[in-house]
Amino acid sequence: MQLVSKRYVNAWQSLHPKATRQEAATFNPRFGVDPGAIDHIFSDKKLTPVASEILFRSVGADSVWASDHFGVMAKLRSSGR
């Protein structure tokens, strides 16, 4: 990840720099051992993250999980370069 991070911006991490490991986790612990954040949205540094969330952290009304991973969403803005 260090090589990718040198060239690209991790959208969620850039907007939540003080997040705990649990807050940053994207693997659903119901399905196994927590490896931490395994899903990411990286963007070129010409784009600026303006919003980012981790989605699907709870079971649906039908008692079915969306996935063994939580979703990651990011809204990016062009820096105009």
N, C-alpha and C positions, 0 to 999 in steps of 0.2 A: 504494500500500500504506500510505502514511502516514495517509491518511484513515481507512482501515479499522482500522489499529492504534491510533488514538486512542480508538476505542469498543470494540474487541474485543481479546481476548488470542490471540496466535498460540501454540497449545499446544506445538508442538515447540520453537520458539525460546525460550519461557519456561523450559523444562526443560533446554535445552542452550545457554545463552547464550554459551559459549566455543567452540562448534563452528566448525570451519573451513568454508570455502566448499565444499570437497569432501565433508565430512561432512553438510552441509546440503542438498546437491544432490538434487533429486528427478527430474531428467531423465537418462535412461540415455545416457551419452556414446557408447555404441556406435551410437546412431542419429543423431548429429549434434553440433554445437557445444554446449557446456555453457552454458545460460543461468542456471544456479544453481538455487535453490529456486523452483519454479514451482507446486508443489502445497502447499496449506496447510489446516490446520483452525483456524478462528477460532471462539472462543466468547465469549458474553456474559460480562462480568466477574462475573456472579453464579455462574459455574461456575469451578472451580479445576482446572487440568490436574494430574493426579497421575502420569501415565505417557504417553509418546509415543515412537514408533519410526518409522523409515523401513524399509519392507519390500520384498521382492523385488529386492534388490540383486545377486543372482546368477542365472545361467541355471538353468533347471530340469533335472532328470535326463534329460528328453527333448530337451535342447539348445534349448528354446524359452523365450524371455523372456516374462514375464507381460504386459509392456506396454513402450512406449517411455518410460513414467514409472515411477518407483518408487512404491510405495504409502505413504501416511501414515496412521498409526493413533494415536488418542488416547483416553485414559480420563479422564473428567471427573467431578468431584464437586461436588454442589450446596453452595454456601456457606451455605445455610439461611436466606437473607434473604427 
